[in-house]
Amino acid sequence: MLALKPARLQWSDDGALASLDYGDIYFQRGQGLEESRYVFMERNELPARFRAIENESFHIAELGFGSGLNFLLTAQLFAQAAPPSARLVYAAIEKHPVRREDLERIYSHFVLPDTDKLLAQYPPLMEGFHHLHFYGGRIRLMLLLGDVAEILPEVRGAFDAWYLDGFSPAKNPAMWQEKLFPLMAERTRPGGTVATFSAAGHVRRGLESAGYTVEKAKGYGVKRDMTIARWTGSKPSPAAKKTIAVLGAGLAGCAAAYALRRRGHNVVLIDRSGIAAETSGNPIGILYPKLTVDPSPLGQFHSHAFCFARQLVEKLKLPSWRNCGVIRLDLDADDAGRTRALLAQNEFPPEFAAAAAYAGHSGMEQAMAGMLSPPEFCAALANDAQTLFGASVTGLRQTPKGWEVLGGGHIIASADTVIVAQGLGSRDFLQTEWLPLQSLRGQVTYLKPTVESRKLDKIVCHDGYITPAVDGLHYIGATFQKENPGAVETRAEDDAENLEKLNRHLPQLSLSAAQVAGSRAGYRATTPDKLPTVGPAPDYDAFRKNFAPLREGKKAATEAPAYIEGLYISAGFGAHGLSGAPLAGEMIAAMVSGEPLPVPHSLAEHLLPERFIFRGLKRKKI
Ligand SMILES: Cc1cc2nc3c(=O)[nH]c(=O)nc-3n(C[C@H](O)[C@H](O)[C@H](O)COP(=O)(O)OP(=O)(O)OC[C@H]3O[C@@H](n4cnc5c(N)ncnc54)[C@H](O)[C@@H]3O)c2cc1C
């Protein structure tokens, strides 16, 4: 996720706000709001369409988020007109986002709703998909930062209305290229509409040749014309609300339950113990993004996931959340070179990652990072899900009506859809036993502070980590051992290992075995490529058969994947469940509900469980 060039703005004497990058105006004094309502909301017939929404979500795509006026007004209209069970997904693409301080200045010129909520959630200005939530999650703003030509092909979803609101085609020809219109058409729901202030001939022709029915309409104010367009067909009937069994009440299961409940599904959360009883049960965990020097699916996933999880943690107002920041120390010249390259190549906003020094080491500070209690997070996420605890799941049976969840030979739950989020136990079923999840044991040690260590106010990472004292204890860790899951008794030698690493790098904290106040062990589920496995469960045998030619280095006759209807997997978060699980839950909920995917399509593909079947075939291992 690279940093983006923010918009360069200029206020003119007559109160118009202009872009120095495009030599065009955002709006004229006193006109922005009315023009936005007229061109985009009325001409897309939104007041009537919002009133008619049933129990479903309405999707709007906007090209050119600008100052967010269109979004704020649309959200206000939606909140007033749509029934309480309706939801709005608003995906806005912006290449040069306005900086937060400029937004504050712009908003001071208008009476606008929800500007405080938008500003409070405004993301670091980095390329990628960012998420902001309004009205208790009923309205989701996906702020897609980057060039339309790169971002739109990455958007998976179908939209009911489009706002084409970039700078005018004459000033911003790159946005209005011919290839834009077929990309929009592929992402438009039957009955979907388009509105734009532009009456340019090539815009009308582009929409027409992509298959829209196009009309001229009276423009706003002194403008003679604008363009509206419609996609044929009528709105599909809303997808029914589902009953969904989520298996596993750790971070992955609780996050999936939360995202599904926000979309109105009935959720039953099933666990053999209870909330956060296993790997997710450490008293304190660190929420930080794992970054990679070169662009990679791993770095892209962790940046997106961290930003998403952080928003969620802030929104849930978790009492344990402490935004204390993380300092990662360079332990040798190689580390220092990597940090320099990471910062130079990515140009992150300083609050996301910046050069720093601590205790005689160079390093990098991640000021948005912090720590929280995973069990508290899980409990807040699972708050309104129905629960079935103390129930060990031993099998899954598909029936003509959906799924039966089996435990000890009995049906313990019936559901339309099942989400498997059981950590290492996710491969306990016939349908998922092929998943290449590997077990990594880990132990975290709790220490009473010393006079010196009490001053620590940031998390410091070396080849382990130490947190500032929380309720009188530091948390240090963690060990990593390839070991099959088994007993979770803690080991004195693991505490000693955690202490030895700490004292090698931070002896000035004077922490010793005398300070050990406790420890906790667990088994992380990891995957061979260190990315979690998130998405529909593939039919293993059908995949192996259909894609068998891959073994001979040939193309398969079909590209069509064969999934097991109504079965999804969210597992394999390794050492990063706090950041990874919330976004994975959101992805699964969007897939189940037919909503736009919350991540770039190419990233979602890297997380699909079937990637391991393809790799196995190509390497002739299966
Ligand atoms: C020592 C240590 C330190 C860590 N520190 C951090 C950190 O600082 N930051 C961070 O982001 N991550 C950290 N992690 C990783 C993080 O804890 C995991 O990524 C996360 O907990 C995984 O969540 P999960 O929901 O996938 O799995 P789990 O938390 O293991 O949840 C799976 C659930 O499924 C249930 N289950 C399993 N099988 C069955 C069955 N057959 N029937 C019914 N229920 C079943 C279990 O009871 C369990 O509750 C750490 C891990 C360890 C071990």
The ligand as an SDF file (V2000), in Angstrom:
LIG
                    3D

 53 58  0  0  0  0  0  0  0  0999 V2000
    1.7800  -17.0550   22.3710 C   0  0  0  0  0  0  0  0  0  0  0  0
    0.9750  -16.3830   21.3020 C   0  0  0  0  0  0  0  0  0  0  0  0
    1.0200  -15.0000   21.1900 C   0  0  0  0  0  0  0  0  0  0  0  0
    0.2820  -14.3590   20.1960 C   0  0  0  0  0  0  0  0  0  0  0  0
    0.3290  -12.9920   20.1020 N   0  0  0  0  0  0  0  0  0  0  0  0
   -0.3810  -12.3630   19.1360 C   0  0  0  0  0  0  0  0  0  0  0  0
   -0.3680  -10.9530   19.0280 C   0  0  0  0  0  0  0  0  0  0  0  0
    0.2770  -10.2590   19.8150 O   0  0  0  0  0  0  0  0  0  0  0  0
   -1.0800  -10.3730   18.0230 N   0  0  0  0  0  0  0  0  0  0  0  0
   -1.8100  -11.1210   17.1380 C   0  0  0  0  0  0  0  0  0  0  0  0
   -2.4350  -10.5510   16.2450 O   0  0  0  0  0  0  0  0  0  0  0  0
   -1.8570  -12.4620   17.2330 N   0  0  0  0  0  0  0  0  0  0  0  0
   -1.1550  -13.0980   18.1980 C   0  0  0  0  0  0  0  0  0  0  0  0
   -1.1800  -14.4580   18.2760 N   0  0  0  0  0  0  0  0  0  0  0  0
   -1.9350  -15.1980   17.2500 C   0  0  0  0  0  0  0  0  0  0  0  0
   -3.4260  -15.1940   17.5310 C   0  0  0  0  0  0  0  0  0  0  0  0
   -3.6460  -15.5490   18.8630 O   0  0  0  0  0  0  0  0  0  0  0  0
   -4.1120  -16.1590   16.5640 C   0  0  0  0  0  0  0  0  0  0  0  0
   -3.8330  -15.7620   15.2460 O   0  0  0  0  0  0  0  0  0  0  0  0
   -5.6240  -16.1690   16.7690 C   0  0  0  0  0  0  0  0  0  0  0  0
   -5.9350  -16.4120   18.0960 O   0  0  0  0  0  0  0  0  0  0  0  0
   -6.2820  -17.2090   15.8800 C   0  0  0  0  0  0  0  0  0  0  0  0
   -7.6680  -17.1410   16.0840 O   0  0  0  0  0  0  0  0  0  0  0  0
   -8.6330  -18.2830   15.5570 P   0  0  0  0  0  0  0  0  0  0  0  0
  -10.0020  -17.8360   15.8460 O   0  0  0  0  0  0  0  0  0  0  0  0
   -8.2720  -18.6200   14.1590 O   0  0  0  0  0  0  0  0  0  0  0  0
   -8.2520  -19.5660   16.4120 O   0  0  0  0  0  0  0  0  0  0  0  0
   -8.6180  -19.9330   17.9360 P   0  0  0  0  0  0  0  0  0  0  0  0
   -8.5000  -18.7830   18.8280 O   0  0  0  0  0  0  0  0  0  0  0  0
   -7.8130  -21.1310   18.2760 O   0  0  0  0  0  0  0  0  0  0  0  0
  -10.1470  -20.3100   17.8560 O   0  0  0  0  0  0  0  0  0  0  0  0
  -10.6060  -21.5490   17.3890 C   0  0  0  0  0  0  0  0  0  0  0  0
  -11.7640  -21.9660   18.2530 C   0  0  0  0  0  0  0  0  0  0  0  0
  -12.3170  -23.1420   17.6910 O   0  0  0  0  0  0  0  0  0  0  0  0
  -12.7190  -23.9840   18.7360 C   0  0  0  0  0  0  0  0  0  0  0  0
  -12.7120  -25.3580   18.2190 N   0  0  0  0  0  0  0  0  0  0  0  0
  -11.6790  -26.0340   17.6560 C   0  0  0  0  0  0  0  0  0  0  0  0
  -12.0770  -27.2520   17.2760 N   0  0  0  0  0  0  0  0  0  0  0  0
  -13.3820  -27.3560   17.6060 C   0  0  0  0  0  0  0  0  0  0  0  0
  -14.3690  -28.3620   17.4530 C   0  0  0  0  0  0  0  0  0  0  0  0
  -14.0910  -29.5410   16.8660 N   0  0  0  0  0  0  0  0  0  0  0  0
  -15.6230  -28.1190   17.8970 N   0  0  0  0  0  0  0  0  0  0  0  0
  -15.9420  -26.9270   18.4640 C   0  0  0  0  0  0  0  0  0  0  0  0
  -15.0490  -25.9540   18.6410 N   0  0  0  0  0  0  0  0  0  0  0  0
  -13.7910  -26.1560   18.2080 C   0  0  0  0  0  0  0  0  0  0  0  0
  -11.7040  -23.7630   19.8420 C   0  0  0  0  0  0  0  0  0  0  0  0
  -12.2670  -24.0380   21.1110 O   0  0  0  0  0  0  0  0  0  0  0  0
  -11.3570  -22.2880   19.6700 C   0  0  0  0  0  0  0  0  0  0  0  0
  -12.0930  -21.4790   20.5660 O   0  0  0  0  0  0  0  0  0  0  0  0
   -0.4830  -15.1280   19.2830 C   0  0  0  0  0  0  0  0  0  0  0  0
   -0.5410  -16.5190   19.4140 C   0  0  0  0  0  0  0  0  0  0  0  0
    0.1730  -17.1480   20.4190 C   0  0  0  0  0  0  0  0  0  0  0  0
    0.0840  -18.6320   20.5530 C   0  0  0  0  0  0  0  0  0  0  0  0
  1  2  1  0
  2  3  1  0
  2 52  2  0
  3  4  2  0
  4  5  1  0
  4 50  1  0
  5  6  2  0
  6  7  1  0
  6 13  1  0
  7  8  2  0
  7  9  1  0
  9 10  1  0
 10 11  2  0
 10 12  1  0
 12 13  2  0
 13 14  1  0
 14 15  1  0
 14 50  1  0
 15 16  1  0
 16 17  1  0
 16 18  1  0
 18 19  1  0
 18 20  1  0
 20 21  1  0
 20 22  1  0
 22 23  1  0
 23 24  1  0
 24 25  2  0
 24 26  1  0
 24 27  1  0
 27 28  1  0
 28 29  2  0
 28 30  1  0
 28 31  1  0
 31 32  1  0
 32 33  1  0
 33 34  1  0
 33 48  1  0
 34 35  1  0
 35 36  1  0
 35 46  1  0
 36 37  1  0
 36 45  1  0
 37 38  2  0
 38 39  1  0
 39 40  1  0
 39 45  2  0
 40 41  1  0
 40 42  2  0
 42 43  1  0
 43 44  2  0
 44 45  1  0
 46 47  1  0
 46 48  1  0
 48 49  1  0
 50 51  2  0
 51 52  1  0
 52 53  1  0
M  END
$$$$
